[in-house]
Amino acid sequence: MQSYKYVGKRLQRPDSYEKVTGETKFVEDIKRHNMLYGKLVISDQAHARFHIDAEAALQLEGVYKVLTFKDIPHVPYNSMEWYSGIEALKDEYLLCDVARFVGDRLALVLGTSKSVVEKACKLVQVTYEPLPCVIGVEAAKKDGTIVKGDTNLSYEKTFACGDYEKAFKEADYIIRDRGTTPRTHHLTLEPYCALSEIDQFGNLVVFSGNQIVFAIQRQLSRILNLPYHQIRVVKANMGGSFGARQQPMVELLAAYVAWEEKRPVQVYLDRPQSMVSVAARTSMDISVATALKKDGTILGRYVEADVDGGAYDTNSMTILGASAKKLFRLYKINHQTYVGRAYFTNAIPSGATRAYGGPQIHAITEININHAAQALGLDPCEFRLKNLVDPWADDPSGGPNLGKAEIKQCVELGMEQFQWKDKFAHIKERDDDRYAYGVGVACATHGSGYFGAYPDFINVEMDLSANGDVLCKVAVHDQGCGTLLTLGQIAAEALDMPLSKIRITEADTFITPYDAAGTQASRVTFVAGGAIKEAGEKMVHLLFETLYEVKGHHIGDMYTCDGKVRIKNEDLEYTYGDISTLREKFMHEKTTVFLKYKPTANPATLAACFAQVKVDKKTGQVDIEHFLAAHDIGRAINPLMVEGQIQGGVHFSLGMALSEEIDIDKNGKVKNMTLSKYHMLNVNDVPPIDIVLVESDDDSAPYGLKSIGEVTAVAPAPAILGAINHALGTHMCDYPATPEKIIAAIAALEEKESDA
């Protein structure tokens, strides 16, 4: 592999100290003169008409207004609309007219301080007229009660390649499984907050930690009937996202109030509100049938997925496609059909969450792969190696080529470092009356952007000053993962200049050029990085051109070195700042590059995860003894940051595997809307994570890179559940594997064995 000056170096984020000491300013830290504070009153009923009595709250000194549905523009929208021309059902309003889930937005209390707003919210009286509610997919299918429209079926789509029925007829075995994945919350460090104001030029300005500034601008233009050029959305610091801030939440309300009242307003949610009012990870009920030959070849597969889309349309359409397409890009299955259906229910709406459909679909299909290997008497790793995709394979469903897909190398190197063969053969020898031990493996894939599915392009403006520093204007949204540092390393490499002289901007609709999709679909480093690399190379060309035109040097004699252009065989060098001055003085041009960039590929990013567990058969408690994640990263721009992403993604996924679930009862009540009852794993629950980076150096990608942020949160969950099943001899397919479910599975297995 080619070596670089900046790409591939383990650099620490320059904002690390400020983050850990609390010096970093988030939106809630911003104060404005004469600012209002706003907080929602949310529904505690799953489906109801309601009446708001705000008289007592309005009598409180410092309370400004209490807004309800009658006070807001009645312009429907869909919070998942992120680009112009997208077709989606517009069924949301800033505040609701009928409560459709626990957490729905009933009213907004405005006051001169947070303390007075908190008191006022408790004084707002809500009288409900309960309506029949629909909880869960099975209830939704019956259409006994309709959430909205004529049927609860909100969307249905089939994806297919080949002829699965023919494959099933030719099969020696057909292995069937059905499992469920939970509705989970993002659990970002920072609750939701947005600040909006009118600037001195009469523009509406919104500050928020979000993922797509241009989507918020677009929504506000429609809702408030304002031109785009009068709406400025600025991406602020954020304490994580994981997809939570892909959909506007408090931004639209804050902007409406600021525009109407002509004064600054900060709208915020507390933690319990964040748990139930914000779109959550989609829960799914998935059935899988896989057709096999005796020699271990997968002939075909049929998958059905039922999605609990919740009370609003949000992402019911896109989640089906996102989950389906991954099935065609991991194993060599030429005959496969996926049928997906999404349903309205009276539950928290489904929304973008890290890896967007991948965790759900792999959670069940990877357990099915284990089941198939077991039926054939094969090692689950060897079975995978026989059927996993090869480099440069085509997507049989018609998607982009997979690129240099080195998933088999991930499995092979992972097996070696994890000592899989020895553990799989002998770990059961450690079992005793109380404890059982097992190992598990799972594979996963994700994309590197939207190319081949949705508009995927970005514009970049790169400007070189007379001081020799570079301002790169690009609409990226660092979610706390170090995006700006990673892109800075790419810019430094392309420009061959010190990283300290480069500034990468974050998204601002008044300053940064347009970006089609924002921070989603694991596209940022791949797409924005590709744009910055190309812009940097064009900037270097401008430098050479300037010296040719002004000084007469031959371009072939020029080369760059650390922010300078040197001339071969001559004792001459020019700083980049000098050349910028020459271009302006003699060529009457600024040394600026404006670039329109579209990716031409979407290589698969791939992972194999290995887990070793100890299960207490008496309590159902699971201890993770060893975990290894092997990733085909293409090329790690900053290995330190990549490893951090993997560690965080594993932790994220293990929560889904073992403990995390938004618990909604039959009446639609959320039983765990606080962190004391929503059980995320803490640091003591997660062992050190071994990491193997497979740098395939994909030549369809800038500097060979591929995405990493989302795929990290996919394979760990089925690897853990597979290890639990191996330990106990069970066949659990439902997530999370709580102690209660484990004890029930042990009891069911014992009953089955006694009957036999």
N, C-alpha and C positions, 0 to 999 in steps of 0.2 A: 504494500500500500504506500502511496505517496505520503510524505511527511510535510507538515505545514508549520508556519510560525505561530499561528493563533488557533486554528482549527485543531481540535483534539487535545487542547491543553486544559488541565484541571485548575480553573480559576475560581476564586471565591467571589460571590456577589458583593458589589461595593456597598449595597444597602443593608448588609447583614447585621451590622452593629446597631443601626438605628431601629431595625425591626425587633431585635431581641431586648433592647433597652426601653422600648416603648416610645421612642422619639418620633417614629413615623406617624404622619398625620393621615387619618382616614376621614371620611365624609362627616362622621359624627363629631369630629374635632373642629370642624370649620364653623366659625361664628360670623354672623353678620349683624349690623345695626338694625334694630327694629324687626328682628327675625321672628317669625311664628314657628312653633313646633306642632307637628301633627302626628297623631297616632290613630290607628284603626280600632273600631269596635267590630269584632268578628262574630260570626254565628256560632252558637253551640248546639245548633240543630242541623241534622243532615239535609232536611228538606222542609221548608216552611215558608208561609207568608209571615210577615212581621210588621210591627208598628214600633217606631222609635219615639220615646218620650225623653227629650233632652232638656226639659225645663229646669230641673234641679242642677244639671251640669252648667247650664248657661248662667245661673245665678252666682256661680263661683267666680270670684274676682280673678281676672286674668284670662278667662275663657273668651275666645274671640267668636268662634262659630262652631256649629256642629252640622256637617254636610251629610246629606243622604242622597238617594237616587234622584229625587226630584230636583236637586240642585246642580247636577252635573250634566254635561252634554250627552245626549242619548245617541251616541255614535258607537255602534258595535265594532269590535276589533278581535283579532286573534293574536295572542301574545307570541306565538311561534313564527309569525310572518317576518322573515329576515331579509328578503330581497324583493325587488319590484317584479310584479307579475306572478308571484306565488298564489296559488288558488287554495284557499282554506276557508272553512266555515267561520264566519265572524259571529261569535256568540257571547263575548265578554263585554262588560261595561266597567267604567272606573269604580263604581259602586253598584251593588246588585239590587234588583227589584224584588227578587225572590231568593231566599237562601237555598243553595243547592248542594252544599256540603259543609261539614264542620270546619270553619276557617274562612268561609266566604266573607266578602267585604260588605258590611252593612252600613257603616258610617265612619266619618273622619272627624275627630275632635281636634280643634285648633286652639292654641293658647300661646301665651307669651313666655312660658317656661315649660320645661319637661315635667317639673314637679306638679304644676297645676294641671297639665294635660293628663298625667297619670291619675290624679284625684278625680278629674272630670269624667274620665272613661268609666270609672267605677260607679258614677252617679247616673250614667245613661241607662235608662230602663228599656229593655226590649221585651215586647209581648209577642209571643209566637202563636201562629195557627198551624200546627203540624200537618204535613202532607205525607202521603205514603212514600217510603224511600226504597231505593234499589241498592243493595249492598252485595258486591261480588258478581263475577261474570255469570255464574249459573242462574242467579236471580234475573240478571239483565237479559239473558237469552229467552226467558219465558215471555217477555213483553207484557207481563201482567200489569205492571206500572211502568209508564213511559216517562223517562227523565226529561226528554225534549223531542219535538218532532213527532214522527209517526212510528218510530221504532228505536230501540236502544242500540241497534247495530249502527255504528257511526261510520265504519269503513271496512271494506273487505278487498283483499288483493291476493292474487296467486302469482308466484314466481316459479319458473320451471326450466329445466333443460332435459333433453332426452325423453325417454319413456319409462317412467318408474314402474308402471304396471308390468311391462315386459320383463324388466329386471327382477321383479318379485316372482314372476313365474319361473324364471331360470335359477332362482336362489336355492341353496341347500338349507339355509337357515334364515329366519326372519326374527330379529330381536326387537322387542317392543318395550318402550318405557313411557311413563307419564310423570311429570313433575311440575312443581310450582316454584316461582321465585317471588320474593316479597316486595311490597312497596316500601322504599327506604328514603331517608332524608339525607341531604348533602352534608349537613353538620359542618358548615364553614365556621371558621373562628369568629368572623365578624357577622353579626346580624345585619338585616337589610336596612339601608338608609339611603336617601337621596336628598340633595339640596338644590333648590331652584330659585332663580332671581331674574329680575329684568336689569340689563346692564345700562350704561349711560347712553347707549345708542338705541335703546328701545328693543333690543333683542332678548328673546327668552333663552336663558342659559340653564342647563341642567348638569350638575356634577353627580356622578355615581360610579361605584365600582361595578362596571357592567362588561359584557362581552361583545356587544355590537352597537356602537354609537349611532351608526347610520340607520339601524332598525328602529331605535327609539325616536330619532328625528322623523323618520317616515310615519310612525304611528302618531306622533304628536301633530304632524302636519294635517293628517286626516281628521283627528279628533277635535282639534282646535281651529281647523280651517285657516291655518297660517302657512305662508310660503316657507319652503325649506330654508331660504337664505335668512330667515328671521329666527331660526331655531338653532342654537348651538348646544351640542351635547359633548361634554368633556369626560373622558374616562379618568376616574380618580383611583387612588390606591385602594386595593381590596385585600381583605383577609381570606383569600381563597374563593373558589367558585365551584369547581367540579360540575359545571353545567347549570348551577343554580341561578346564575345571573345572565344566562342566555336569553331568558324571557324577561321583559320589563315588568316590574312589580310596583314599587313605590314611586318610580320615576315619573310615571304618567300623572299620578295624582298630585305630586309635588309641583309639576310643571303647570297643571291646570290651576291650582291655587295661586301660584305666583303670578300667573298671567291675569287672573281675575282680580286679585287683591292688590296687585302692583307693589308687592313687598316680598322679601325673601321668606322662604319656608323650608323647613327641614322635616321630612316625613320619615318615620322610623318604625321598625317592628321590634318587639322584645323577643326573647328566645322561644317561649311557647307559641307565639304567633308565627314565628319563622318555621316552626315545626309543622304547622298545619295549613297555613295560608299560601305557602309557596309550592309550586308544582313539584312533585316528588318523582323518584324513579318508578317507572311503570312496573306494576306487578303482572305476571304472565302465568298462564296455564298452558304447558307445552307437551305435546305428544310426539313421539319419535318412533319410527319403524325403519330398521336398517336391514337390507337384503345382502346376504353374504354367500360366498363360495366356501367350500371346505378348506381351501388352501389359504383362507384369510383375506381374500380380495373382496372389497366392498363393491357390490354391483349397483346398488341404488338406495335411495332414502326418501321417505315421505314424512313431512313434518307439518303439524298443525299447531298454531299458536293463537290463543285467545288472550286479548289484551284488555285489562281493566283501565279504561281511559279516564275514568273519573267524570267530574261534573261538566267539564267544558272540553271543546274539541282539542285545544292546544296541539299535542303532537301525535294524535291517534293515527294520522295518515303516514307521517314520516317514520315513526318508530317501527312500523311493519316492514318497510323497505330496508331500513337500517339493520334490523335484526336478520332479515332474510338473506341479504347479500353476503353476509359473512359466511354463510353455510356453503357457498360455492367457491370459496377462496382459501380453504384449509386442507381438505382431503380431495383425492382424485375420485370424484363421484360424478360420472357423466349422465346419470339418470336420477334426477332429483326434483321433487316438487315441494314447495312450501305454500301452505294456505294460511293466511293470517286474517284475523277478524278483531276489530276493536269495538268496544261497547261503552256506552255512557252508563255511569253509575253515580250514586250520590256520595262520592268519596273525593278525596284530594285529587285534583287533576294531575294527569301524568305529564312529565316534562323531561327536558334534557338532564341527564345525569351521566357522569363519567363513563365513556365507552358506548353509550347510547344504543341499547339493544344487544350489544355484544355479551355483556355479563349474563343476561337472561338466557339467550339462545345457547350459549356455550355451556351454561350451568347444567342443562339437561342433556344436550347432545354428547358432551364429554363423558357423562355418567353412562350413557348408552354405549359409547365406544368401549368403556371398561366392561360393560355387560357382554358386549359382543366378543371381546377378547377372552373373557371367562368362559363363554359358551364354547369357544373353539379350543380352549385349553392353551391359550397363548399368553405370553408376557405382554401386558398392555403397552409397554414401550415398543416392543418388536412389532406388535400389530399396527401401531401408529406409523412406525418407520416404513412399513410396507405400503401404506395408503396415503401418507401425507404428500402434499403437492411438491413438485420439483421446481427448481429455478426456471424462470422465464415461461412458466405455464400460462396458458390463456384461461381466462375466466369463462367457464362453459355457459354462464348465464348471459354473456355478452358484455360484461364489465371490462375495465382496462386490464391489460396484461399485469401479472403479479410481480413482474420485475425479478430481481435476483433474490428469490425467496429461499432463505437458508433455514427453514424450520427443522429439517432433518439434522442439520449440524447443531441446532439448539438442543434437540433431544439427545443426540449422541454425546455432546460435551456435558450436558446436564447429567446424564446417566453416569458418566465417568466420575465427575466431581461429587455427585451425591452418593456414589457407591450403590447405585440402584440394584444391580444384579444380586449383590450379596444381601442387601436388606430385603429385597422382595422374596428371596429364597429362604431367609433365616430369621426374619424379625419376629415371626410368630412363636419362635422358641422362647421368647421372653414372657409370653403370656402366663398369668397365674389366675387364681380364683377371682381376683378383683379387677385386675388391670389387663387390658388388651392393647396390642400394638399393631400398627399398620402403616403402610406407605401408599401414596397416591400420586398420580401424574395427570396433567391436563395440558392441552395445547389451545392456542387462541390466535386469532388474527384480527387486524383492524386496518383501516386505510390511512392514507397520508393526504387527506383533503377531499374535495368534492368533485374533482375532475371525473367526468363520465356519468355524473348524476345531476348536479346542480351548477349554476354559474359559479365559477371559481377563478377570480382574477383580482389583481391588486395593482394599485398605482403607487409609484415611489418618486419622491423628489429629493435629490441629493445635491447639497450646495457646499462648495469649498470656499472658505473665506480667505482674505488676505493674510490672516494670521496662521493659515495652514490647518485650521480645524474644520471638521465636517459636520454639518447638520443633516441628518437623514430623516426626512418627514415621511412617516409611514404609519398607517392606522392600525397599530397592533395594541393588544390589551394584555399587559402582563398580569397574570392572575395570582402572582406570588411565587411563581415557579422559576423565575429568572430569565424570562423571555428576552428582556432587553440586553442582558449580558450575552446570551447565546447569539442573538442577531448582531450584536456589536463585534463578536469574534469573527463572524462571517464577513462583516464590513471591513474589519481590519485586515483580514486575509486578502480580500479582493482588492483593496486599496494599497496594501503593503505599507501600512502606517500604524503608529502606536494606537492601541485601543483607547488610551486616555484622551486622544484628540477627536474622538467620535462621539456624537450624541445621537441616540435613536429615540425618536419621539414616541409617545403613546397617542391613542386615537383622540382626535378633536375635530368635530365636523367643520369648524371654521379654519382649521390650519392644515390638517393632514389630508392628502389625496384620498379618493374614494377606494373602499375595499368592499368586495361583494358579499363577504360572509362573516367577517369578524373572527373572533377566537372560538372556533368550534371545528368539529370533524378532524381534529388532530392535524390541522393544515398550516399552522403559523410558521414553524421553522422551515417546513418544506416549501410553502408558497412564498411567504414574505422573505424567507432566507434566500430563495431562488431569485427573487426580485432584487434584493439588496446585492447579491453577488453580481448579477448582470449590470446593475447600476454602477457598482464599484469598478467593474472592468471597463465600462464606457467612460467613467470619469478618468481612468488612467489613459485611455485613448485621447481624451481631450487634452490632457497634460502633454502628451507626446505631440499632438497636433499643434498645440500652442508653441512649443519650442521649435518645431519645424517651420511654422509660419513666421515667427518673430526672430528667432535666432539662426535659422537655417540648418539646424542639426538634422541629420538623417534619422528617421524613426528607427531604422534597424540598429542604430548605434546606441539607442537609449534603453535604460533599464531602471526599475524602481528599487529603492532600498530604504525602508524605515521612514517614509514620508519625504523622500527626496528622489529626484530623477538624476541619474548619473549618465555621463557620456563615455562610452567605451574608448579606450586608448587616449583619453584626454583627462587632464586634471581639472575636470569641471563637474559641478553638481548644482542643482537648483532645488530649493525647498518647494514643497507644494504651494506654500503661501506666496513665494516669489512668482511662481508660474501663474497663479490666479491673478496677481497684480499685473503681470505682463499681458494676460489675455484681456483684462478690462481696459488697460491703457492703450494697447496697440490694435486689438481686434474688436474693441468696443462691445465685448460680450462678457456676461457673468459666467463663471465656471460652474455651471449647473447642469445636472442631468435630470430629465423627467422621463420616466419609464412606465410603459403599460406592460404588465406581465401576466401571462397565462401559463400555468403548468401544462406540460404535454404528457404527463404520466401520473399514475397513482399506484406506486408500488406497495405491496402488502407489507405491513409490519407484523412480526410474528413472535410468539413466545411459547416456551414450554416451562411449566412449573412443577416442582417436586416437593412433596410434603411427607413428613414423618410425625405421627401422632401417638399419644398415649390416652386411652379412654378408660375412665373410671366406670365400670359396669354397675356400680352401686348408685352413683350420683348422676351419671350421664355427663360429667364434666370432661372436657377435652383439653389436653395440654399439647401444644405444638412444640415438638422437640427439635425439629430441624426443618428449614425451608430454604429452597433454592429456586431462583428465577433466572432462566436463560433467555436472552432477548436478541433477536436479529435487529440491530439498531441501524444497519446500513453503515453509518459512521457516527461516532459520538463526537459532536461538536465540542462539548464540555463534559467529559466522563463523570466529573464530580456532580454535576447537575443531573445527569442521566441516572446515576445511582440513587440520588435523592428522590427522583420521580418514581423509580421502581420501588423503593422502600415505602414511600407513601401510598402507591397504588396497591401494593400487597396488603398493607394495613387496611386500606379502604375495602378491599375485596374480602378479607377475612371477617370483617364485620358482617357482611352479607352472608357469609358461610355459617357463622356460629351464633350470632346474637341479634343483629339489627333487623327490625321490622316495625313499621308503623301499624300498631294494633288497633284495628277498627272493629267494633262489635256489630251485632246484627241491626242495631238501631243507628249505625253510622257514627257513633261516639268514638273519639280517639282516646284510647286508654293510657297513652304514654306520650304526652306532649311536653314533657320536661326531660332534661338530661338525667334526672335521677331514675326515670323509668324507661327511657329509651337507652338500651344497653349497648353502647359502643365499646370496643376493646380498648383497654388502656395500654400503656407502654409495657407493663409487666406481662401482658397476655401474649405479646408477640416476640418471638425469639429473634436473635440476629439473623439477617437475611443474606445468604450467600448469593452473589450475582455473577453471572457469566455474560459477557458482552460479545456477541458474534458480529463482527464488523464486515458485512458482506460487500460494502463499498459499491452500492448500486449505481451503475453509470447512467441511469435515467434520472438521477437526483442531484441537486446541487451539493458538491463535495461528497457525494455518495450517501448523504444522510437520509434517514426515514424517521417517521414520528415515533414518540415514546409515551406521551402523557396519558393516553387513554388505554392502550392495550395492556398496560401494567395492572389494571384493575379487573381483568377478565378471568384468566386461568387460575389464580390462586383459590377461588371458592370451590370449583369442582375438584381441584387437586386435594383440598382438605376433605371434602365430602367423600371422595374416592378413597382416601386413606382411612376414614372412619369406617366405611363399608368393608374395606380390607381387614381392618382390625376386628370387627364384630361378626363378619360373615353376613351382614345385612345388605339390603338393597334400597337404601334411602334415596329419594329423588326430590324431596321437598326441602326448601331452604327457608329460614336458617335451621341448622341442626342444633336446636336448643337441647338442654339436658332432658326436658320433658319428652321431646320427640325421640331422643336416643333411647331413653328408658322404655318408651312404648314400642320402639322397633325391636329392642332386645326381647321384650315380653312376647311380641308377635312371633319372633323367630323361635323362641323356646316352645311356644304353643304349637307351632307348625311341626317342630321336631318331635314333640311328645305325641302328636297325632299320627306321625309317620311310624 
